[in-house]
């Protein structure tokens, strides 16, 4: 049989995985098998935590809006109810930014939706 020279596909795959794990400590960035395992674990964790980050930020926004709304004498639940009834399209992120950066504007919004 003639000699078969292996191509670069396997080397390229290993090199890609080792570059993915280049910042990891110890053998997690040096040896292919452990680097492969840690790389898969890191990718799974980053995928999971992207959704978790969205949940955590939404909880933070709700907490901030609730605190600012209670300073103005209304609960968060009633505030969201009035916003939906008046068809005011402000999401929780924007409401939280307004509540922190411009308290007067936030209290004006609350007064306008309650009085109308």
C-alpha atoms as one frame of an Amber mdcrd trajectory, in Angstrom:
protein
   0.000   0.000   0.000   1.051   3.526  -0.611   1.783   5.847   2.229  -1.063
   8.142   3.243  -0.027  11.525   4.548  -2.550  12.909   6.971  -4.003  16.316
   6.258  -4.326  19.300   8.511  -7.998  18.871   9.511  -7.401  17.233  12.883
  -4.594  19.643  13.707  -6.787  22.598  12.775  -9.603  21.327  15.004  -7.277
  20.844  17.962  -5.687  24.221  17.410  -9.101  25.912  17.373 -10.027  24.294
  20.684  -6.693  25.201  22.262  -7.054  28.826  21.143 -10.571  28.870  22.613
  -9.159  27.778  25.973  -5.948  29.801  25.790  -6.699  31.865  28.897  -7.583
  28.922  31.119  -5.280  27.824  33.947  -2.954  24.856  33.972  -3.648  21.863
  31.776  -7.066  23.266  30.897  -5.273  25.293  28.248  -2.332  23.009  27.455
  -3.552  19.432  27.024  -6.124  18.766  24.330  -8.430  16.401  26.196  -8.883
  18.561  29.289  -8.989  21.706  27.151 -11.751  20.151  25.048 -13.794  19.286
  28.142 -13.313  22.710  29.692 -14.089  24.434  26.403 -17.390  22.564  26.084
 -18.188  23.365  29.695 -17.368  27.049  29.197 -19.557  27.300  26.108 -22.454
  25.590  27.890 -22.076  27.941  30.861 -21.980  31.029  28.665 -25.113  29.889
  26.826 -26.948  29.259  30.094 -25.794  32.507  31.686 -26.898  34.694  28.790
 -30.505  33.870  29.681 -29.743  34.234  33.376 -28.288  37.705  32.801 -31.495
  38.811  31.075 -33.567  37.537  34.008 -31.331  39.248  36.561 -31.422  42.584
  34.755 -35.209  42.460  34.513 -35.399  41.766  38.275 -33.089  44.735  38.918
 -35.206  47.055  36.759 -38.393  45.952  38.504 -36.811  46.520  41.922 -35.648
  50.011  40.955 -39.007  51.005  39.482 -40.816  49.616  42.531 -38.632  51.627
  44.922 -39.115  54.836  42.937 -42.854  54.239  42.588 -43.269  53.671  46.327
 -41.457  56.963  46.957 -44.274  58.551  44.942 -47.005  56.727  46.865 -47.963
  54.009  44.378 -47.059  50.348  44.153 -45.231  48.832  41.196 -48.246  46.690
  40.358 -50.581  49.687  40.112 -48.012  51.662  38.136 -47.751  48.955  35.468
 -51.539  48.597  35.440 -52.021  52.325  34.821 -49.349  52.329  32.119 -51.129
  49.529  30.264 -54.537  51.193  30.645 -53.243  54.511  29.297 -51.358  52.630
  26.528 -48.042  54.237  27.466 -45.276  52.159  25.937 -42.403  52.444  28.399
 -40.594  49.228  29.155 -39.064  48.393  32.511 -35.518  49.236  31.447 -36.458
  52.762  30.385 -38.627  53.260  33.468 -35.722  52.234  35.690 -33.357  54.646
  33.933 -35.847  57.496  34.272 -36.433  56.615  37.934 -32.718  56.793  38.730
 -31.517  59.623  36.483 -34.520  61.983  36.563 -36.735  61.587  39.622 -38.793
  64.667  38.779 -39.683  63.285  35.344 -40.632  59.947  36.894 -42.919  61.595
  39.433 -44.462  63.663  36.628 -45.196  60.496  34.672 -46.872  58.956  37.707
 -48.966  62.054  38.381 -50.088  62.213  34.742 -51.191  58.588  34.552 -53.054
  58.713  37.875 -54.944  61.973  37.312 -56.202  61.313  33.774
